[in-house]
Amino acid sequence: MLIGMTPQVRSYLASIGRRGGRKSRRRLDPEVARGMVRVREARRAFRRFHATCFWYCDPDYVVTSGDVRWVAEQLMKHGGRLGWQIGASLRCQSPGRDSHAAH
């Protein structure tokens, strides 16, 4: 307990703490969480391999869930051994969507 904290202050802090805790807890379906991880990893790979695999794309392009399979394919074609490994792991995780046109 902090020195000099009145019961009113203590009560107020407890009430906002409870409210914040309730709002910040979100429940994610495991499949949604895996999808978020897939997109995050694809975005990271896009930035890391931009010069070798995605040089023709805008460097500020934001990879979406529909792009994960495309990113994996480009990595496996043009990313060398490390790119192939990352692309293969993305492809294994990716649902059967191929919604990416041309960039």
A tleap script that builds the chain and sets N, CA, C and O, in Angstrom:
source leaprc.protein.ff14SB
mol = sequence {
  NMET LEU ILE GLY MET THR PRO GLN VAL ARG
  SER TYR LEU ALA SER ILE GLY ARG ARG GLY
  GLY ARG LYS SER ARG ARG ARG LEU ASP PRO
  GLU VAL ALA ARG GLY MET VAL ARG VAL ARG
  GLU ALA ARG ARG ALA PHE ARG ARG PHE HIE
  ALA THR CYS PHE TRP TYR CYS ASP PRO ASP
  TYR VAL VAL THR SER GLY ASP VAL ARG TRP
  VAL ALA GLU GLN LEU MET LYS HIE GLY GLY
  ARG LEU GLY TRP GLN ILE GLY ALA SER LEU
  ARG CYS GLN SER PRO GLY ARG ASP SER HIE
  ALA ALA CHIE
}
set mol.1.N position { 0.841 -1.176 0.000 }
set mol.1.CA position { 0.000 0.000 0.000 }
set mol.1.C position { 0.887 1.241 0.000 }
set mol.1.O position { 1.893 1.308 0.706 }
set mol.2.N position { 0.493 2.210 -0.801 }
set mol.2.CA position { 1.252 3.441 -0.849 }
set mol.2.C position { 0.988 4.266 0.402 }
set mol.2.O position { -0.119 4.281 0.940 }
set mol.3.N position { 2.022 4.944 0.845 }
set mol.3.CA position { 1.889 5.795 2.024 }
set mol.3.C position { 1.019 6.993 1.672 }
set mol.3.O position { 1.235 7.639 0.647 }
set mol.4.N position { 0.051 7.286 2.505 }
set mol.4.CA position { -0.790 8.454 2.312 }
set mol.4.C position { -1.962 8.223 1.375 }
set mol.4.O position { -2.648 9.179 1.013 }
set mol.5.N position { -2.215 6.971 0.966 }
set mol.5.CA position { -3.337 6.711 0.077 }
set mol.5.C position { -4.614 6.625 0.899 }
set mol.5.O position { -4.724 5.839 1.839 }
set mol.6.N position { -5.554 7.442 0.523 }
set mol.6.CA position { -6.824 7.451 1.257 }
set mol.6.C position { -7.697 6.298 0.776 }
set mol.6.O position { -7.481 5.773 -0.316 }
set mol.7.N position { -8.670 5.904 1.570 }
set mol.7.CA position { -9.573 4.830 1.135 }
set mol.7.C position { -10.318 5.173 -0.157 }
set mol.7.O position { -10.620 4.287 -0.957 }
set mol.8.N position { -10.611 6.456 -0.357 }
set mol.8.CA position { -11.306 6.861 -1.585 }
set mol.8.C position { -10.415 6.636 -2.818 }
set mol.8.O position { -10.873 6.132 -3.844 }
set mol.9.N position { -9.150 7.016 -2.698 }
set mol.9.CA position { -8.214 6.828 -3.812 }
set mol.9.C position { -8.033 5.336 -4.079 }
set mol.9.O position { -8.024 4.897 -5.229 }
set mol.10.N position { -7.892 4.587 -3.033 }
set mol.10.CA position { -7.724 3.136 -3.157 }
set mol.10.C position { -8.941 2.511 -3.853 }
set mol.10.O position { -8.786 1.655 -4.724 }
set mol.11.N position { -10.123 2.930 -3.477 }
set mol.11.CA position { -11.348 2.425 -4.077 }
set mol.11.C position { -11.429 2.808 -5.554 }
set mol.11.O position { -11.817 1.991 -6.389 }
set mol.12.N position { -11.064 4.044 -5.876 }
set mol.12.CA position { -11.092 4.511 -7.259 }
set mol.12.C position { -10.127 3.702 -8.125 }
set mol.12.O position { -10.492 3.250 -9.210 }
set mol.13.N position { -8.905 3.520 -7.646 }
set mol.13.CA position { -7.915 2.759 -8.411 }
set mol.13.C position { -8.366 1.313 -8.610 }
set mol.13.O position { -8.147 0.729 -9.672 }
set mol.14.N position { -8.992 0.744 -7.591 }
set mol.14.CA position { -9.490 -0.621 -7.713 }
set mol.14.C position { -10.595 -0.698 -8.763 }
set mol.14.O position { -10.653 -1.656 -9.534 }
set mol.15.N position { -11.467 0.303 -8.796 }
set mol.15.CA position { -12.571 0.261 -9.765 }
set mol.15.C position { -12.073 0.423 -11.198 }
set mol.15.O position { -12.562 -0.275 -12.086 }
set mol.16.N position { -11.125 1.312 -11.453 }
set mol.16.CA position { -10.631 1.461 -12.826 }
set mol.16.C position { -9.767 0.267 -13.214 }
set mol.16.O position { -9.703 -0.094 -14.389 }
set mol.17.N position { -9.112 -0.341 -12.257 }
set mol.17.CA position { -8.338 -1.543 -12.540 }
set mol.17.C position { -9.229 -2.694 -12.967 }
set mol.17.O position { -8.897 -3.429 -13.897 }
set mol.18.N position { -10.359 -2.851 -12.293 }
set mol.18.CA position { -11.303 -3.906 -12.680 }
set mol.18.C position { -11.862 -3.646 -14.071 }
set mol.18.O position { -11.958 -4.570 -14.879 }
set mol.19.N position { -12.226 -2.419 -14.359 }
set mol.19.CA position { -12.803 -2.072 -15.652 }
set mol.19.C position { -11.786 -2.315 -16.773 }
set mol.19.O position { -12.111 -2.900 -17.806 }
set mol.20.N position { -10.580 -1.866 -16.554 }
set mol.20.CA position { -9.541 -2.072 -17.564 }
set mol.20.C position { -9.248 -3.538 -17.787 }
set mol.20.O position { -9.036 -3.967 -18.922 }
set mol.21.N position { -9.232 -4.305 -16.722 }
set mol.21.CA position { -8.990 -5.731 -16.856 }
set mol.21.C position { -10.080 -6.426 -17.640 }
set mol.21.O position { -9.794 -7.336 -18.419 }
set mol.22.N position { -11.302 -6.024 -17.455 }
set mol.22.CA position { -12.410 -6.639 -18.193 }
set mol.22.C position { -12.339 -6.297 -19.671 }
set mol.22.O position { -12.586 -7.157 -20.516 }
set mol.23.N position { -12.009 -5.062 -19.993 }
set mol.23.CA position { -11.981 -4.653 -21.392 }
set mol.23.C position { -10.772 -5.211 -22.126 }
set mol.23.O position { -10.850 -5.471 -23.327 }
set mol.24.N position { -9.672 -5.399 -21.441 }
set mol.24.CA position { -8.460 -5.828 -22.130 }
set mol.24.C position { -8.409 -7.335 -22.349 }
set mol.24.O position { -7.563 -7.812 -23.106 }
set mol.25.N position { -9.274 -8.081 -21.720 }
set mol.25.CA position { -9.267 -9.525 -21.918 }
set mol.25.C position { -10.099 -9.860 -23.139 }
set mol.25.O position { -11.305 -9.614 -23.175 }
set mol.26.N position { -9.454 -10.412 -24.114 }
set mol.26.CA position { -10.219 -10.849 -25.275 }
set mol.26.C position { -9.920 -12.323 -25.503 }
set mol.26.O position { -8.810 -12.800 -25.268 }
set mol.27.N position { -10.897 -12.996 -25.947 }
set mol.27.CA position { -10.750 -14.418 -26.197 }
set mol.27.C position { -10.599 -14.620 -27.694 }
set mol.27.O position { -11.424 -14.170 -28.489 }
set mol.28.N position { -9.533 -15.305 -28.056 }
set mol.28.CA position { -9.287 -15.586 -29.461 }
set mol.28.C position { -9.488 -17.066 -29.722 }
set mol.28.O position { -9.032 -17.930 -28.973 }
set mol.29.N position { -10.175 -17.317 -30.797 }
set mol.29.CA position { -10.293 -18.679 -31.275 }
set mol.29.C position { -8.878 -19.127 -31.684 }
set mol.29.O position { -8.141 -18.330 -32.264 }
set mol.30.N position { -8.484 -20.359 -31.406 }
set mol.30.CA position { -7.130 -20.794 -31.764 }
set mol.30.C position { -6.812 -20.617 -33.254 }
set mol.30.O position { -5.682 -20.283 -33.610 }
set mol.31.N position { -7.794 -20.838 -34.114 }
set mol.31.CA position { -7.552 -20.672 -35.553 }
set mol.31.C position { -7.302 -19.201 -35.903 }
set mol.31.O position { -6.464 -18.900 -36.753 }
set mol.32.N position { -8.019 -18.297 -35.257 }
set mol.32.CA position { -7.809 -16.862 -35.487 }
set mol.32.C position { -6.413 -16.464 -35.009 }
set mol.32.O position { -5.719 -15.705 -35.686 }
set mol.33.N position { -6.003 -16.966 -33.860 }
set mol.33.CA position { -4.671 -16.659 -33.334 }
set mol.33.C position { -3.585 -17.181 -34.275 }
set mol.33.O position { -2.601 -16.486 -34.530 }
set mol.34.N position { -3.756 -18.398 -34.790 }
set mol.34.CA position { -2.770 -18.949 -35.733 }
set mol.34.C position { -2.720 -18.109 -37.004 }
set mol.34.O position { -1.645 -17.889 -37.562 }
set mol.35.N position { -3.876 -17.642 -37.462 }
set mol.35.CA position { -3.904 -16.787 -38.644 }
set mol.35.C position { -3.164 -15.485 -38.425 }
set mol.35.O position { -2.466 -15.005 -39.318 }
set mol.36.N position { -3.312 -14.912 -37.244 }
set mol.36.CA position { -2.608 -13.675 -36.920 }
set mol.36.C position { -1.098 -13.893 -36.917 }
set mol.36.O position { -0.342 -13.043 -37.387 }
set mol.37.N position { -0.670 -15.023 -36.392 }
set mol.37.CA position { 0.761 -15.347 -36.373 }
set mol.37.C position { 1.269 -15.536 -37.798 }
set mol.37.O position { 2.350 -15.057 -38.141 }
set mol.38.N position { 0.484 -16.240 -38.640 }
set mol.38.CA position { 0.861 -16.447 -40.047 }
set mol.38.C position { 1.066 -15.120 -40.763 }
set mol.38.O position { 2.058 -14.935 -41.469 }
set mol.39.N position { 0.135 -14.204 -40.580 }
set mol.39.CA position { 0.239 -12.893 -41.245 }
set mol.39.C position { 1.448 -12.132 -40.724 }
set mol.39.O position { 2.181 -11.519 -41.501 }
set mol.40.N position { 1.659 -12.167 -39.417 }
set mol.40.CA position { 2.813 -11.466 -38.845 }
set mol.40.C position { 4.120 -12.025 -39.414 }
set mol.40.O position { 5.019 -11.257 -39.757 }
set mol.41.N position { 4.235 -13.350 -39.517 }
set mol.41.CA position { 5.451 -13.963 -40.054 }
set mol.41.C position { 5.615 -13.641 -41.541 }
set mol.41.O position { 6.733 -13.412 -42.002 }
set mol.42.N position { 4.520 -13.621 -42.290 }
set mol.42.CA position { 4.597 -13.277 -43.716 }
set mol.42.C position { 5.023 -11.825 -43.901 }
set mol.42.O position { 5.808 -11.519 -44.798 }
set mol.43.N position { 4.515 -10.938 -43.066 }
set mol.43.CA position { 4.924 -9.525 -43.141 }
set mol.43.C position { 6.408 -9.379 -42.841 }
set mol.43.O position { 7.122 -8.636 -43.514 }
set mol.44.N position { 6.855 -10.093 -41.831 }
set mol.44.CA position { 8.270 -10.033 -41.467 }
set mol.44.C position { 9.136 -10.541 -42.617 }
set mol.44.O position { 10.161 -9.938 -42.937 }
set mol.45.N position { 8.731 -11.645 -43.239 }
set mol.45.CA position { 9.494 -12.207 -44.356 }
set mol.45.C position { 9.461 -11.269 -45.563 }
set mol.45.O position { 10.467 -11.125 -46.258 }
set mol.46.N position { 8.325 -10.635 -45.819 }
set mol.46.CA position { 8.222 -9.685 -46.928 }
set mol.46.C position { 9.238 -8.562 -46.762 }
set mol.46.O position { 9.925 -8.194 -47.715 }
set mol.47.N position { 9.331 -8.022 -45.562 }
set mol.47.CA position { 10.298 -6.940 -45.314 }
set mol.47.C position { 11.731 -7.453 -45.413 }
set mol.47.O position { 12.591 -6.800 -46.005 }
set mol.48.N position { 11.980 -8.611 -44.839 }
set mol.48.CA position { 13.340 -9.148 -44.797 }
set mol.48.C position { 13.858 -9.508 -46.187 }
set mol.48.O position { 15.032 -9.291 -46.486 }
set mol.49.N position { 12.990 -10.058 -47.039 }
set mol.49.CA position { 13.403 -10.530 -48.353 }
set mol.49.C position { 12.932 -9.600 -49.479 }
set mol.49.O position { 12.863 -10.016 -50.636 }
set mol.50.N position { 12.614 -8.368 -49.150 }
set mol.50.CA position { 12.086 -7.463 -50.161 }
set mol.50.C position { 13.032 -7.310 -51.346 }
set mol.50.O position { 12.588 -7.361 -52.493 }
set mol.51.N position { 14.299 -7.127 -51.099 }
set mol.51.CA position { 15.255 -6.874 -52.183 }
set mol.51.C position { 15.429 -8.078 -53.103 }
set mol.51.O position { 15.697 -7.900 -54.291 }
set mol.52.N position { 15.285 -9.275 -52.596 }
set mol.52.CA position { 15.514 -10.451 -53.430 }
set mol.52.C position { 14.249 -11.073 -54.000 }
set mol.52.O position { 14.285 -11.639 -55.093 }
set mol.53.N position { 13.147 -10.984 -53.295 }
set mol.53.CA position { 11.919 -11.677 -53.723 }
set mol.53.C position { 10.782 -10.748 -54.107 }
set mol.53.O position { 9.926 -11.117 -54.912 }
set mol.54.N position { 10.762 -9.568 -53.552 }
set mol.54.CA position { 9.607 -8.684 -53.725 }
set mol.54.C position { 10.028 -7.296 -54.207 }
set mol.54.O position { 9.350 -6.309 -53.920 }
set mol.55.N position { 11.136 -7.216 -54.931 }
set mol.55.CA position { 11.695 -5.938 -55.349 }
set mol.55.C position { 10.723 -5.135 -56.203 }
set mol.55.O position { 10.804 -3.907 -56.239 }
set mol.56.N position { 9.812 -5.806 -56.885 }
set mol.56.CA position { 8.874 -5.126 -57.777 }
set mol.56.C position { 7.639 -4.590 -57.048 }
set mol.56.O position { 6.792 -3.936 -57.656 }
set mol.57.N position { 7.538 -4.866 -55.753 }
set mol.57.CA position { 6.398 -4.412 -54.952 }
set mol.57.C position { 6.772 -3.171 -54.153 }
set mol.57.O position { 7.943 -2.926 -53.862 }
set mol.58.N position { 5.779 -2.417 -53.817 }
set mol.58.CA position { 5.969 -1.263 -52.939 }
set mol.58.C position { 6.518 -1.766 -51.602 }
set mol.58.O position { 5.925 -2.664 -51.004 }
set mol.59.N position { 7.617 -1.221 -51.124 }
set mol.59.CA position { 8.177 -1.676 -49.847 }
set mol.59.C position { 7.235 -1.447 -48.667 }
set mol.59.O position { 7.370 -2.095 -47.629 }
set mol.60.N position { 6.293 -0.539 -48.822 }
set mol.60.CA position { 5.344 -0.256 -47.750 }
set mol.60.C position { 4.055 -1.062 -47.883 }
set mol.60.O position { 3.102 -0.845 -47.136 }
set mol.61.N position { 4.029 -1.990 -48.834 }
set mol.61.CA position { 2.840 -2.828 -49.008 }
set mol.61.C position { 2.566 -3.599 -47.719 }
set mol.61.O position { 3.491 -4.115 -47.091 }
set mol.62.N position { 1.313 -3.676 -47.333 }
set mol.62.CA position { 0.930 -4.383 -46.113 }
set mol.62.C position { 0.370 -5.749 -46.503 }
set mol.62.O position { -0.683 -5.841 -47.134 }
set mol.63.N position { 1.074 -6.792 -46.126 }
set mol.63.CA position { 0.665 -8.165 -46.417 }
set mol.63.C position { -0.576 -8.489 -45.600 }
set mol.63.O position { -0.639 -8.197 -44.405 }
set mol.64.N position { -1.571 -9.098 -46.257 }
set mol.64.CA position { -2.801 -9.505 -45.591 }
set mol.64.C position { -2.884 -11.028 -45.541 }
set mol.64.O position { -2.018 -11.724 -46.072 }
set mol.65.N position { -3.913 -11.529 -44.911 }
set mol.65.CA position { -4.063 -12.982 -44.801 }
set mol.65.C position { -4.205 -13.635 -46.175 }
set mol.65.O position { -3.793 -14.781 -46.357 }
set mol.66.N position { -4.775 -12.928 -47.131 }
set mol.66.CA position { -4.892 -13.465 -48.483 }
set mol.66.C position { -3.578 -13.517 -49.235 }
set mol.66.O position { -3.498 -14.159 -50.282 }
set mol.67.N position { -2.547 -12.858 -48.730 }
set mol.67.CA position { -1.241 -12.816 -49.385 }
set mol.67.C position { -0.260 -13.847 -48.849 }
set mol.67.O position { 0.812 -14.024 -49.426 }
set mol.68.N position { -0.590 -14.518 -47.784 }
set mol.68.CA position { 0.376 -15.408 -47.119 }
set mol.68.C position { 0.891 -16.480 -48.075 }
set mol.68.O position { 2.093 -16.740 -48.137 }
set mol.69.N position { -0.015 -17.095 -48.812 }
set mol.69.CA position { 0.401 -18.167 -49.734 }
set mol.69.C position { 1.313 -17.605 -50.833 }
set mol.69.O position { 2.315 -18.224 -51.189 }
set mol.70.N position { 0.963 -16.438 -51.361 }
set mol.70.CA position { 1.795 -15.798 -52.374 }
set mol.70.C position { 3.186 -15.479 -51.833 }
set mol.70.O position { 4.183 -15.734 -52.509 }
set mol.71.N position { 3.265 -14.929 -50.632 }
set mol.71.CA position { 4.556 -14.627 -50.003 }
set mol.71.C position { 5.370 -15.914 -49.867 }
set mol.71.O position { 6.568 -15.925 -50.150 }
set mol.72.N position { 4.723 -16.995 -49.435 }
set mol.72.CA position { 5.417 -18.271 -49.272 }
set mol.72.C position { 5.966 -18.765 -50.609 }
set mol.72.O position { 7.103 -19.232 -50.680 }
set mol.73.N position { 5.165 -18.663 -51.660 }
set mol.73.CA position { 5.622 -19.123 -52.978 }
set mol.73.C position { 6.807 -18.312 -53.482 }
set mol.73.O position { 7.764 -18.872 -54.017 }
set mol.74.N position { 6.748 -16.987 -53.311 }
set mol.74.CA position { 7.856 -16.139 -53.758 }
set mol.74.C position { 9.128 -16.432 -52.973 }
set mol.74.O position { 10.221 -16.459 -53.538 }
set mol.75.N position { 8.985 -16.649 -51.687 }
set mol.75.CA position { 10.145 -16.983 -50.867 }
set mol.75.C position { 10.772 -18.295 -51.321 }
set mol.75.O position { 11.994 -18.420 -51.397 }
set mol.76.N position { 9.928 -19.262 -51.617 }
set mol.76.CA position { 10.443 -20.567 -52.023 }
set mol.76.C position { 11.085 -20.522 -53.408 }
set mol.76.O position { 11.999 -21.302 -53.679 }
set mol.77.N position { 10.635 -19.637 -54.287 }
set mol.77.CA position { 11.216 -19.511 -55.630 }
set mol.77.C position { 12.514 -18.709 -55.637 }
set mol.77.O position { 13.479 -19.080 -56.304 }
set mol.78.N position { 12.528 -17.600 -54.884 }
set mol.78.CA position { 13.615 -16.631 -55.043 }
set mol.78.C position { 14.406 -16.329 -53.774 }
set mol.78.O position { 15.323 -15.509 -53.815 }
set mol.79.N position { 14.088 -16.955 -52.664 }
set mol.79.CA position { 14.692 -16.576 -51.397 }
set mol.79.C position { 15.867 -17.402 -50.927 }
set mol.79.O position { 16.315 -17.258 -49.789 }
set mol.80.N position { 16.374 -18.271 -51.795 }
set mol.80.CA position { 17.488 -19.115 -51.364 }
set mol.80.C position { 17.023 -20.144 -50.332 }
set mol.80.O position { 15.828 -20.366 -50.138 }
set mol.81.N position { 17.982 -20.746 -49.697 }
set mol.81.CA position { 17.656 -21.808 -48.741 }
set mol.81.C position { 16.816 -21.291 -47.568 }
set mol.81.O position { 15.808 -21.896 -47.202 }
set mol.82.N position { 17.237 -20.181 -46.995 }
set mol.82.CA position { 16.503 -19.628 -45.848 }
set mol.82.C position { 15.095 -19.202 -46.265 }
set mol.82.O position { 14.128 -19.452 -45.546 }
set mol.83.N position { 14.984 -18.565 -47.418 }
set mol.83.CA position { 13.670 -18.174 -47.913 }
set mol.83.C position { 12.781 -19.385 -48.159 }
set mol.83.O position { 11.584 -19.360 -47.874 }
set mol.84.N position { 13.387 -20.453 -48.696 }
set mol.84.CA position { 12.617 -21.667 -48.934 }
set mol.84.C position { 12.100 -22.241 -47.617 }
set mol.84.O position { 10.947 -22.661 -47.525 }
set mol.85.N position { 12.954 -22.255 -46.608 }
set mol.85.CA position { 12.537 -22.799 -45.308 }
set mol.85.C position { 11.399 -21.973 -44.703 }
set mol.85.O position { 10.419 -22.529 -44.205 }
set mol.86.N position { 11.532 -20.658 -44.747 }
set mol.86.CA position { 10.484 -19.794 -44.196 }
set mol.86.C position { 9.204 -19.943 -45.018 }
set mol.86.O position { 8.113 -20.049 -44.458 }
set mol.87.N position { 9.338 -19.950 -46.338 }
set mol.87.CA position { 8.173 -20.125 -47.202 }
set mol.87.C position { 7.477 -21.452 -46.965 }
set mol.87.O position { 6.248 -21.518 -46.946 }
set mol.88.N position { 8.251 -22.504 -46.787 }
set mol.88.CA position { 7.661 -23.819 -46.531 }
set mol.88.C position { 6.902 -23.824 -45.212 }
set mol.88.O position { 5.833 -24.426 -45.116 }
set mol.89.N position { 7.437 -23.170 -44.209 }
set mol.89.CA position { 6.732 -23.141 -42.921 }
set mol.89.C position { 5.452 -22.316 -43.031 }
set mol.89.O position { 4.442 -22.662 -42.419 }
set mol.90.N position { 5.483 -21.229 -43.806 }
set mol.90.CA position { 4.267 -20.436 -44.019 }
set mol.90.C position { 3.242 -21.236 -44.819 }
set mol.90.O position { 2.045 -21.185 -44.537 }
set mol.91.N position { 3.709 -21.954 -45.790 }
set mol.91.CA position { 2.817 -22.715 -46.653 }
set mol.91.C position { 2.152 -23.863 -45.892 }
set mol.91.O position { 0.982 -24.175 -46.115 }
set mol.92.N position { 2.904 -24.478 -45.004 }
set mol.92.CA position { 2.338 -25.563 -44.197 }
set mol.92.C position { 1.235 -25.040 -43.292 }
set mol.92.O position { 0.253 -25.740 -43.045 }
set mol.93.N position { 1.383 -23.836 -42.803 }
set mol.93.CA position { 0.420 -23.240 -41.888 }
set mol.93.C position { -0.756 -22.636 -42.628 }
set mol.93.O position { -1.820 -22.436 -42.043 }
set mol.94.N position { -0.576 -22.340 -43.920 }
set mol.94.CA position { -1.565 -21.554 -44.653 }
set mol.94.C position { -2.759 -22.394 -45.083 }
set mol.94.O position { -2.591 -23.500 -45.596 }
set mol.95.N position { -3.970 -21.870 -44.875 }
set mol.95.CA position { -5.148 -22.545 -45.408 }
set mol.95.C position { -5.131 -22.477 -46.929 }
set mol.95.O position { -4.379 -21.679 -47.488 }
set mol.96.N position { -5.910 -23.262 -47.600 }
set mol.96.CA position { -5.886 -23.350 -49.060 }
set mol.96.C position { -6.465 -22.150 -49.773 }
set mol.96.O position { -7.391 -22.301 -50.570 }
set mol.97.N position { -5.956 -20.979 -49.515 }
set mol.97.CA position { -6.427 -19.767 -50.186 }
set mol.97.C position { -5.349 -19.291 -51.137 }
set mol.97.O position { -4.166 -19.275 -50.796 }
set mol.98.N position { -5.757 -18.910 -52.313 }
set mol.98.CA position { -4.833 -18.308 -53.259 }
set mol.98.C position { -5.516 -17.115 -53.892 }
set mol.98.O position { -5.816 -17.122 -55.086 }
set mol.99.N position { -5.763 -16.090 -53.090 }
set mol.99.CA position { -6.516 -14.945 -53.565 }
set mol.99.C position { -5.635 -13.827 -54.081 }
set mol.99.O position { -6.132 -12.745 -54.395 }
set mol.100.N position { -4.337 -14.067 -54.173 }
set mol.100.CA position { -3.437 -12.990 -54.582 }
set mol.100.C position { -3.348 -12.937 -56.091 }
set mol.100.O position { -3.049 -13.943 -56.735 }
set mol.101.N position { -3.601 -11.792 -56.652 }
set mol.101.CA position { -3.462 -11.609 -58.088 }
set mol.101.C position { -2.009 -11.250 -58.381 }
set mol.101.O position { -1.108 -11.932 -57.893 }
set mol.102.N position { -1.765 -10.254 -59.123 }
set mol.102.CA position { -0.399 -9.827 -59.422 }
set mol.102.C position { -0.092 -8.547 -58.680 }
set mol.102.O position { -0.964 -7.695 -58.510 }
set mol.103.N position { 1.124 -8.411 -58.245 }
set mol.103.CA position { 1.562 -7.175 -57.577 }
set mol.103.C position { 2.537 -6.460 -58.435 }
set mol.103.O position { 3.028 -5.396 -58.058 }
savepdb mol mol.pdb
quit
